[in-house]
Amino acid sequence: MRKIITLLLFLLVYSGYSQTKEIDSLFIQLAYEESDTLKVETSLKLIQKLYDISEYDRALKYIFESEKLSSSMNYTHGIAETTYYKSLIYANKNDYINAVTGYAKSKALYTDLKDTLGVAKVNNSIGLIEIKRGNYAKGLQYSLSAIKELEKRNLKPELCSAYSNLAKAYYSIHAKDKALEFYLKALQLQTELHKKPEIIESNSRLAELFSAKKEYRKSIEYYETVIKMVGNSNDSIKGNVLPKLGGEYLKFNDYEAATKYLLEGLSLNRKSNNKLGLVISLNNLGELNYNQKKLILAENQLYEAGTLAKSINNKTELLKYYKLMKAIDSTKRKFDRAFTWQREYYNLKNSIDDNNAFKDSLSNSSLELNPDFDNIIEKTDNTTLLKETKIEDDEKLNRFQLIFYALLGALAIVSTFLILIYLKRNNSIKYTQELEEKNIKIELQNKAFQEQTKHLENVNNVKDKLFSIISHDLKDSLSSINGFIDLLKDGSLSRDEFDNLIPELSENANNASLLLFNLLNWSKSQMHSLEPKPTLFDVQEVFEDKIKLIEQRLDSKGIDLIDHSLRDFVYADRSMFEIVIQNLLANAVKFCKNGDSITISNHISNGSCIISIADTGIGISKENIEKLFKNNSFTTIGTKNEKGTGLGLSICKELVELNNGKIWVESNLNVGSTFYVQLPKSK
């Protein structure tokens, strides 16, 4: 019998194809082994190598032959090892029934041999199966029992598997600290063993756990590690990771980085139709655009995210969708809809909390190793012993029955009482919830009334200020012009006198025109009716048009204009930009005197266009610089007593910011001033 088995093993050597030099060497060694025990040991080494390279079918051939040989010579260690490897292969093929049966047999043999390492390996493998099947508490106990022996012998491959199993189990029962501990241990060994897929999975889980603990910087580090490792080789993993990475940057209000990762993730997930990745991308993009006040775009993205989240029943992302929709409708003052979203949010949140509470209900003892867990499991599983248990004393049985019926009656009474209490409590909770919902609705309505009242007060103040300016400044300029016209009409002025007064008349007309121009734009901005319509246009063309309007005033005041402007394009609302340039040039002329100069220029900086208008006029004091750009009608008299409303720079600031730009000033008293405007060059 032994010779036949040996011959079969020898033939199997030459029937397979050698994968590595080491496997080839074992094949040759097995063919020439004379001792049966050595044949089994060599075969076991070969089986392990074949298992490691996932050659399961070839490994099974050697397992069956080695098992026969071990059984024929009653070699317990060989039977235990072959049974263990056979179970490992069954587990990898998802044949859990044969795998569990084989593990139980090999564990019993290892126990008889007092082979603590063998028992530890089996417990680790059983733990993996139980964790995969969702029996986390049971799986934890098996994996924890294996750790000590594996650490003692520093068996890195087995330890790597055990740490990974424990991390997954703790993660599944929301034991975040424990999950972190074992994912970090697993990652260290996975790195040493060069297990790239496992390294990627551990980094992803660690990123999620650190995010849950609000340690967002660490979360970003682990997500970025995954992206670097994957590169362009796996769009599926990138599609899952990029939206989450963008979400982490969003928590720091780093909108540029968040936009980059979220848009890339959205594109990848649309290509692969990865609905979960799409939901996360769209939800985070919705939040990003809400934070940037792009409400229409945010609402469209969130609507798609909500539809997808419902289709895949992802409650976490659906909860985020409800929260963001409530925020958008509150901002848009649609409080009835906001209230509906809030109710949906709390209903779903209560459902999720109940589900998490069920998972968290695992006893704390399951998080640590129970020394007697093996005996408890054996007792639980051993139903045959329970069936053979008999009650020896009939009198005890009768007494127990009497006690049982008494307890049953008491239980019925207590149950009835508890049901009544529950119903009463449930009605009370329902009433309280309805009352809270009404209070929330009233609060939202009050808030809306307050905002409306404040808005009306602001509009009324704008109206009063507008009438005040018109009744004083505009009235003075027009009265002066009318006075000149009346004198001319009555013949009170000679031709020479009229010619001398023409520059002053022109100045008054220009002042009135600019004042009216600023008043109209200021009132529009205060009434919230300004909407930019950005296009690409050449700033040099605007300078050329606006310089023509002030040429007469420059000549009359003896001011030199130095034009260093260049042909360059910006992305903004051209009419708004023209208003800004006209105001800044008018201010420069207003505060310059004879012999001063005004210099206009533009240059590119960090992808933006920076326009500057510098003058050598009277300058601005530090105290007055702080008052500029504020909506408080601050103004001073020009070098020829020119008046103003103080609205020009306020309008400039608002128009520039509407076009995603900035405006600022640098000035020294009696030296001059330079106003800067920064605008984007592209959308």
C-alpha positions in Angstrom: 0.0 0.0 0.0 2.8 2.4 0.9 4.7 1.7 -2.3 1.5 2.5 -4.4 1.0 5.8 -2.5 4.7 6.6 -3.0 4.5 5.8 -6.7 1.4 8.1 -7.0 3.2 10.9 -5.3 6.1 10.4 -7.6 3.9 10.6 -10.7 2.2 13.7 -9.4 5.6 15.5 -9.3 5.9 15.2 -13.0 2.3 15.9 -13.9 2.4 19.5 -12.7 4.2 22.5 -13.9 6.9 24.0 -11.6 6.2 27.5 -10.5 9.4 28.4 -8.7 12.9 27.0 -8.1 11.9 26.3 -4.5 8.8 24.3 -5.6 10.9 22.5 -8.2 13.4 21.5 -5.5 10.6 20.2 -3.3 9.2 18.1 -6.2 12.6 16.5 -6.7 13.2 16.0 -3.0 9.7 14.4 -2.6 10.4 11.9 -5.4 13.6 10.6 -3.7 12.5 10.6 -0.1 12.7 7.0 1.3 11.1 7.5 4.8 7.3 7.8 4.8 7.4 10.4 7.5 9.9 12.5 5.5 7.7 12.1 2.4 4.7 13.6 4.4 6.8 16.5 5.8 8.2 17.3 2.4 4.7 17.1 0.9 3.4 19.4 3.6 6.1 22.0 2.6 5.1 21.6 -1.0 1.4 22.0 -0.1 2.1 25.2 1.8 4.0 26.7 -1.2 1.3 25.8 -3.6 -1.3 27.3 -1.2 0.7 30.5 -0.9 0.6 31.0 -4.7 -3.2 30.0 -4.8 -2.6 26.8 -6.7 -5.5 25.2 -4.7 -6.4 22.3 -7.1 -2.8 21.1 -7.3 -2.4 21.5 -3.6 -5.5 19.4 -3.0 -4.0 16.5 -5.0 -1.0 16.4 -2.6 -3.2 16.9 0.4 -5.3 13.8 -0.4 -2.3 11.6 -1.1 -0.5 12.8 2.1 -3.6 12.3 4.1 -3.8 8.7 3.0 -0.1 8.1 3.7 -0.4 9.7 7.1 -3.5 7.6 8.0 -1.9 4.4 6.8 1.0 4.8 9.3 -1.1 6.6 12.0 1.0 9.8 11.7 -1.2 12.2 13.7 0.8 15.4 12.9 0.5 14.7 9.2 -3.3 14.1 9.4 -3.7 17.3 11.4 -1.7 19.4 9.0 -3.3 18.0 5.8 -6.8 18.5 7.4 -5.9 22.1 8.3 -4.7 23.0 4.7 -7.7 21.2 3.2 -9.9 23.4 5.4 -8.0 26.5 4.4 -8.7 25.7 0.7 -12.4 25.0 1.4 -12.7 28.4 3.1 -11.1 30.2 0.1 -13.6 28.4 -2.1 -16.4 29.6 0.3 -17.3 26.0 1.3 -17.8 27.0 4.9 -19.5 23.7 6.0 -16.5 21.5 5.0 -14.1 24.2 6.2 -15.5 24.4 9.7 -15.8 20.6 10.0 -12.1 20.3 8.9 -11.0 23.0 11.4 -12.7 21.2 14.2 -11.0 17.9 13.4 -7.5 19.5 13.0 -7.9 21.5 16.2 -8.8 18.3 18.1 -5.7 16.6 16.7 -3.4 19.6 17.5 -4.9 19.6 21.0 -4.1 15.9 21.5 -0.5 16.6 20.3 -0.3 19.6 22.6 0.7 21.7 19.6 -0.2 25.2 20.8 0.9 26.7 17.5 -1.4 24.4 15.5 -4.3 25.3 17.8 -3.5 29.0 17.3 -3.5 28.7 13.5 -6.8 26.9 13.5 -8.4 29.4 15.9 -7.2 32.3 13.7 -8.7 30.6 10.6 -12.0 29.9 12.4 -12.1 33.6 13.5 -11.7 34.7 9.9 -14.7 32.6 8.8 -16.9 33.7 11.7 -16.1 37.4 11.0 -16.8 37.0 7.3 -20.2 35.4 8.2 -21.0 38.3 10.5 -20.5 36.5 13.8 -18.2 39.2 15.1 -18.3 38.4 18.8 -17.5 34.7 18.2 -14.9 35.5 15.6 -13.2 38.0 17.9 -12.7 35.3 20.6 -11.1 32.9 18.2 -8.8 35.5 16.7 -7.8 36.9 20.1 -7.0 33.4 21.4 -4.6 33.0 18.5 -2.7 36.2 18.9 -0.6 35.4 22.0 0.9 32.2 20.5 1.5 33.8 17.1 3.2 36.8 18.7 5.3 34.6 20.8 6.7 32.8 17.8 6.8 36.0 15.6 4.9 34.3 12.8 4.4 37.4 10.6 2.1 36.0 7.9 -0.3 34.4 10.4 -0.1 37.5 12.7 -0.8 39.7 9.7 -4.0 37.7 9.0 -5.0 37.7 12.7 -4.5 41.5 13.2 -6.5 42.1 10.0 -9.3 39.8 11.1 -9.5 41.5 14.5 -9.4 45.0 12.9 -12.3 44.1 10.6 -14.4 42.7 13.5 -13.9 45.6 15.8 -14.7 48.0 12.9 -17.9 46.1 12.3 -19.1 46.5 15.9 -18.1 50.2 16.1 -15.2 49.6 18.5 -13.2 52.4 16.8 -10.2 52.5 19.2 -9.7 48.7 19.0 -10.1 48.8 15.2 -7.5 51.5 15.0 -5.0 49.6 17.2 -5.2 46.4 15.1 -5.3 48.1 11.7 -2.1 49.9 12.6 -0.5 46.6 13.7 -1.8 44.9 10.5 -0.5 47.7 8.3 3.0 47.4 9.7 3.2 43.7 8.9 1.5 44.1 5.5 4.2 46.6 4.6 7.0 44.3 5.7 5.4 41.4 3.7 4.7 43.6 0.7 1.0 42.8 0.5 -0.1 45.8 -1.6 -4.0 45.0 -1.7 -4.1 44.6 2.0 -2.0 47.8 2.6 -4.4 49.7 0.4 -7.4 48.4 2.4 -5.8 49.1 5.8 -4.9 52.7 4.8 -8.5 53.3 3.6 -10.0 51.9 6.8 -7.5 54.0 9.0 -8.5 57.1 7.0 -12.2 56.4 7.7 -11.5 55.8 11.5 -9.4 58.9 11.9 -12.2 60.9 10.1 -14.8 59.5 12.5 -12.5 60.6 15.4 -12.3 64.1 13.8 -8.6 63.8 13.2 -8.9 65.0 9.7 -5.2 65.7 9.0 -4.3 62.0 9.7 -7.3 60.9 7.6 -6.0 63.0 4.6 -2.6 61.4 5.0 -3.9 57.9 4.8 -6.2 58.6 1.9 -3.4 60.3 -0.1 -1.2 57.3 0.6 -3.9 55.1 -1.1 -4.0 57.4 -4.1 -0.2 57.3 -4.5 -0.1 53.5 -4.2 -3.0 53.0 -6.7 -1.8 55.6 -9.3 -3.6 55.1 -12.5 -3.9 51.3 -12.2 -7.2 51.0 -10.4 -10.0 53.5 -11.1 -12.4 51.6 -8.9 -10.4 52.2 -5.8 -9.7 55.9 -6.8 -13.4 56.3 -7.4 -14.1 55.3 -3.8 -11.3 57.2 -2.2 -11.2 60.6 -4.1 -14.7 61.7 -2.9 -13.9 60.9 0.7 -10.5 62.7 0.4 -12.3 65.8 -1.1 -14.7 65.6 1.8 -11.8 65.8 4.3 -10.4 68.9 2.7 -13.9 70.4 2.7 -13.8 70.2 6.5 -10.9 72.6 6.5 -12.7 74.9 4.0 -9.9 74.2 1.5 -12.2 74.6 -1.4 -9.6 74.4 -4.1 -8.2 71.0 -3.0 -11.8 69.7 -2.3 -13.0 70.8 -5.7 -10.1 69.1 -7.4 -10.6 65.7 -5.8 -14.4 65.8 -5.8 -14.6 66.5 -9.6 -12.0 63.8 -10.4 -13.9 61.3 -8.2 -17.2 62.3 -9.8 -15.8 61.8 -13.3 -14.4 58.3 -12.5 -17.6 57.2 -10.8 -19.7 58.3 -13.7 -17.6 56.3 -16.1 -17.7 53.1 -13.9 -21.3 53.7 -12.8 -20.2 53.4 -9.1 -23.4 54.6 -7.4 -21.9 54.8 -3.9 -18.9 56.9 -5.1 -21.3 59.1 -7.1 -23.5 59.7 -4.0 -20.5 60.7 -1.9 -19.1 62.9 -4.7 -22.4 64.7 -5.3 -23.2 65.2 -1.6 -19.8 66.7 -0.9 -20.0 68.9 -4.1 -23.4 70.0 -2.9 -22.0 71.0 0.5 -19.0 72.8 -1.2 -21.3 74.8 -3.5 -23.6 75.6 -0.6 -20.7 77.0 1.4 -19.8 79.1 -1.7 -23.4 80.4 -2.0 -24.0 78.6 -5.3 -27.4 77.4 -4.2 -28.9 76.4 -7.5 -25.9 74.2 -8.5 -25.8 72.8 -4.9 -29.5 71.9 -5.0 -29.2 70.1 -8.4 -26.2 68.0 -7.2 -27.9 67.2 -3.9 -31.1 66.1 -5.7 -29.2 63.6 -7.8 -27.3 62.4 -4.7 -30.6 61.9 -2.8 -32.1 59.9 -5.6 -29.1 57.6 -5.8 -28.8 57.2 -2.0 -32.4 56.0 -1.9 -31.9 53.6 -4.8 -28.9 51.9 -3.0 -30.4 52.4 0.5 -27.4 54.2 1.8 -28.8 55.8 5.0 -25.6 57.7 6.0 -25.4 59.7 2.7 -29.2 60.1 2.7 -29.0 61.6 6.2 -26.4 64.1 4.9 -28.6 64.9 1.9 -31.6 65.8 4.2 -29.4 68.0 6.4 -28.0 69.9 3.4 -31.4 70.4 1.7 -32.8 71.8 5.0 -29.9 74.3 5.1 -30.4 75.4 1.5 -34.2 75.9 1.9 -33.6 77.8 5.2 -31.2 80.1 3.4 -33.7 80.6 0.6 -36.4 81.3 3.3 -38.5 78.3 2.2 -39.2 77.4 5.8 -42.0 75.0 5.2 -39.8 72.8 3.0 -36.9 73.2 5.5 -39.2 71.9 8.2 -40.1 68.9 6.0 -36.4 68.1 5.4 -35.7 68.4 9.2 -38.4 65.9 10.0 -37.1 63.5 7.4 -33.6 64.0 8.9 -34.6 63.2 12.5 -36.7 60.2 11.5 -33.8 58.6 9.6 -31.3 59.5 12.3 -33.4 57.8 14.9 -33.6 54.7 12.7 -29.8 54.7 12.3 -29.2 55.2 16.0 -31.5 52.3 16.8 -29.5 50.1 14.3 -26.2 51.2 15.8 -27.4 50.6 19.3 -28.2 47.0 18.2 -24.7 46.5 17.0 -23.2 48.2 20.1 -25.3 45.8 22.3 -22.5 43.3 22.0 -21.2 42.9 25.6 -18.0 44.6 26.5 -16.6 41.2 27.4 -16.5 40.2 23.7 -14.0 43.0 23.0 -11.4 41.1 25.2 -10.4 37.5 25.3 -12.6 35.3 27.5 -10.2 32.5 28.7 -13.1 30.0 28.9 -14.6 30.9 25.5 -13.8 27.6 23.9 -15.6 25.6 26.5 -18.6 28.0 26.2 -18.8 27.6 22.5 -18.4 23.8 22.7 -21.3 23.6 25.2 -23.4 25.8 23.1 -22.8 23.8 19.9 -23.1 20.4 21.6 -26.8 19.9 21.2 -26.5 16.1 21.6 -25.5 16.5 25.3 -28.5 18.8 25.9 -30.9 16.2 24.4 -29.5 13.4 26.7 -30.0 15.4 29.8 -32.8 14.0 32.0 -34.5 15.1 35.2 -33.8 12.3 37.8 -36.3 13.4 40.4 -40.0 13.5 39.5 -40.8 15.5 42.6 -38.3 18.1 41.7 -39.9 18.3 38.2 -43.3 18.9 39.7 -42.0 21.5 42.0 -40.2 23.3 39.2 -43.4 23.1 37.0 -45.4 24.8 39.9 -42.7 27.5 40.2 -42.7 27.9 36.4 -46.4 28.4 36.2 -46.3 30.9 39.1 -43.5 32.8 37.4 -45.4 32.7 34.1 -48.5 34.2 35.8 -46.3 36.9 37.4 -44.6 37.5 34.1 -48.0 38.0 32.4 -49.1 40.5 35.0 -45.8 42.4 34.8 -45.9 42.3 31.0 -49.4 43.8 31.0 -48.2 46.5 33.3 -45.2 47.2 31.2 -47.2 47.3 28.0 -49.6 49.9 29.6 -46.6 52.0 30.7 -45.1 51.7 27.2 -48.2 52.8 25.5 -48.6 55.8 27.8 -44.9 56.7 27.4 -45.2 56.3 23.6 -48.2 58.7 23.5 -46.3 61.1 25.7 -43.2 61.0 23.4 -45.4 61.4 20.3 -47.1 64.5 21.9 -43.8 65.9 23.0 -42.3 65.4 19.5 -45.3 67.1 17.9 -45.0 70.0 20.3 -41.2 70.3 19.6 -42.0 70.2 15.8 -44.5 73.1 16.2 -42.0 75.1 18.3 -39.3 74.6 15.7 -41.8 75.7 13.0 -42.7 78.8 15.0 -39.0 79.6 15.6 -38.3 79.3 11.9 -41.3 81.6 11.1 -40.1 84.2 13.7 -36.7 84.1 12.2 -38.1 84.7 8.7 -40.2 87.7 10.1 -37.1 89.1 11.8 -35.0 88.8 8.6 -37.8 90.4 6.5 -38.2 93.3 9.0 -34.4 93.8 9.0 -34.4 93.8 5.2 -37.3 96.4 5.1 -35.4 98.6 7.6 -32.3 98.4 5.4 -34.3 99.3 2.3 -35.9 102.2 4.1 -32.5 103.5 5.3 -31.2 103.3 1.7 -34.2 105.3 0.6 -33.6 108.0 3.3 -29.9 108.2 2.4 -30.7 108.4 -1.3 -33.2 111.3 -0.8 -30.7 113.0 1.5 -27.9 112.9 -1.0 -30.2 114.0 -3.9 -31.6 116.9 -1.9 -28.2 118.2 -0.9 -25.3 117.3 -3.3 -27.2 116.7 -6.5 -29.4 119.7 -5.9 -26.3 122.0 -5.3 -24.7 120.9 -8.6 -27.8 121.3 -10.6 -28.6 124.6 -9.0 -25.2 125.9 -9.9 -25.7 124.8 -13.5 -29.2 126.4 -13.7 -27.7 129.6 -12.2 -25.1 129.8 -15.0 -27.8 129.2 -17.6 -30.2 131.8 -16.2 -27.4 134.4 -16.2 -26.6 133.6 -19.8 -30.3 133.7 -20.8 -30.8 137.1 -19.1 -27.8 138.5 -20.9 -26.1 139.3 -17.6 -22.8 137.7 -18.7 -20.5 139.0 -21.4 -19.0 136.6 -23.9 -15.6 136.8 -22.2 -17.1 136.2 -18.7 -19.1 133.2 -20.1 -15.9 131.7 -21.7 -14.1 132.1 -18.4 -17.0 130.3 -16.6 -17.2 127.4 -19.1 -14.6 125.2 -17.3 -16.4 125.7 -13.9 -19.8 124.9 -15.6 -18.2 121.8 -17.2 -16.8 120.7 -13.8 -20.2 121.1 -12.2 -21.9 119.1 -15.0 -19.3 116.3 -14.7 -19.7 116.2 -10.9 -23.5 116.0 -11.3 -23.2 113.3 -13.9 -20.7 111.2 -11.8 -22.8 111.7 -8.7 -26.0 110.6 -10.5 -24.1 107.6 -12.0 -22.8 106.5 -8.6 -26.2 107.0 -6.9 -27.9 104.8 -9.4 -25.4 102.0 -9.1 -25.2 102.3 -5.3 -29.0 102.1 -4.9 -29.1 99.1 -7.2 -26.5 97.3 -5.2 -28.3 98.1 -1.9 -31.5 96.7 -3.3 -29.7 93.4 -4.1 -30.4 93.6 -7.8 -26.9 93.5 -9.2 -26.0 90.3 -11.0 -22.7 90.0 -12.8 -22.5 88.7 -16.3 -18.8 87.9 -16.7 -17.1 87.7 -20.1 -13.5 87.8 -21.4 -12.5 91.4 -22.4 -9.4 93.5 -22.9 -8.7 95.9 -19.9 -6.6 98.2 -22.2 -9.8 98.9 -24.3 -11.6 100.0 -21.1 -8.7 102.3 -20.1 -8.7 103.9 -23.5 -12.5 104.6 -23.3 -12.4 106.0 -19.8 -9.3 108.2 -20.4 -11.2 110.0 -23.2 -13.9 111.0 -20.6 -11.4 112.7 -18.3 -9.1 114.3 -20.9 -10.7 117.8 -20.5 -10.5 117.7 -16.7 -6.8 116.6 -16.9 -6.0 119.6 -19.1 -8.0 122.0 -17.0 -6.2 120.9 -13.8 -2.8 120.6 -15.5 -2.3 116.9 -14.7 -0.2 114.5 -16.7 -1.5 111.0 -17.5 1.1 108.2 -18.0 -0.4 105.1 -19.7 1.6 101.9 -19.0 -1.4 99.7 -19.7 -0.9 96.4 -21.7 -3.3 94.3 -23.7 -4.6 91.7 -21.3 -7.8 89.9 -20.7 -9.9 89.4 -17.5 -13.0 87.3 -16.9 -15.6 89.7 -15.3 -18.6 91.8 -16.0 -17.3 94.5 -18.4 -19.9 97.2 -17.4 -19.1 96.8 -13.7 -15.4 97.0 -14.4 -16.0 100.2 -16.4 -17.8 101.7 -13.4 -14.9 100.8 -11.1 -12.2 102.3 -13.5 -14.3 105.5 -14.1 -14.6 106.1 -10.3 -10.9 105.4 -9.6 -9.8 107.7 -12.4 -12.3 110.4 -11.3 -11.0 110.2 -7.7 -7.3 110.4 -8.9 -8.2 113.6 -10.9 -10.1 115.0 -7.9 -7.2 114.8 -5.5 -4.4 115.9 -7.8 -3.3 119.5 -8.4 -1.4 121.3 -11.1 1.8 119.5 -12.0 0.8 116.1 -10.5 0.6 112.9 -12.6 -1.6 109.8 -12.8 -0.1 106.5 -13.9 -2.2 103.5 -15.0 -0.8 100.0 -15.5 -1.7 96.3 -15.3 0.3 93.0 -14.9 -0.3 89.3 -14.3 0.2 87.7 -10.9 -0.6 84.0 -10.0 -3.1 83.6 -12.7 -4.9 86.9 -12.0 -4.8 90.4 -13.6 -3.8 93.3 -11.2 -4.7 96.8 -12.4 -3.2 99.8 -10.6 -4.1 103.5 -10.8 -1.4 105.6 -9.0 -1.4 109.4 -8.5 1.0 111.9 -7.0 -1.8 113.9 -5.4 -2.4 114.9 -1.8 -2.6 111.3 -0.5 -4.7 109.8 2.3 -4.0 109.8 6.0 -3.9 106.4 7.9 -7.1 107.3 9.8 -9.0 108.0 6.6 -7.7 104.8 4.8 -9.5 102.8 7.4 -12.8 104.6 6.5 -12.5 103.8 2.8 -14.6 101.1 1.1 -17.2 101.2 3.9 -20.8 102.0 3.3 -20.8 105.1 5.5 -20.7 107.9 2.9 -17.2 109.1 3.9 -15.9 111.8 1.6 -13.5 114.7 1.4 -13.2 117.9 -0.7 -11.0 117.8 -3.8 -8.1 120.1 -4.7 -10.5 122.5 -6.4 -13.3 122.0 -3.8 -14.9 119.2 -5.8 -17.6 117.5 -3.7 -18.7 113.9 -3.6 -21.1 111.5 -1.9 -18.5 109.0 -0.6 -20.3 106.2 -2.3 -17.9 105.7 -5.2 -15.4 103.4 -3.4 -18.2 101.5 -1.6 -19.6 100.7 -5.1 -16.2 99.8 -6.4 -15.6 97.3 -3.6 -19.0 95.6 -4.0 -18.7 95.4 -7.8 -15.1 94.0 -7.7 -16.1 91.3 -5.1 -19.2 90.4 -7.1 -16.7 89.4 -9.8 -14.5 87.3 -7.5 -11.9 90.0 -7.2 -10.2 92.2 -4.5 -9.6 96.0 -4.2 -7.1 97.8 -1.9 -5.2 101.0 -1.6 -1.6 102.1 -0.6 -1.2 105.8 0.3 1.1 108.3 2.0 -0.1 111.8 3.0 1.2 114.5 0.6 3.0 111.8 -1.5 0.2 110.1 -3.4 -2.1 107.1 -3.6 -2.2 103.8 -5.6 -5.4 101.8 -5.9 -5.2 98.2 -6.9 -7.8 95.9 -8.4 -7.3 92.1 -8.8 -9.6 90.1 -11.1 -9.5 86.5 -12.4 -8.3 85.8 -15.9 -10.5 82.8 -16.5 -13.7 81.2 -15.2 
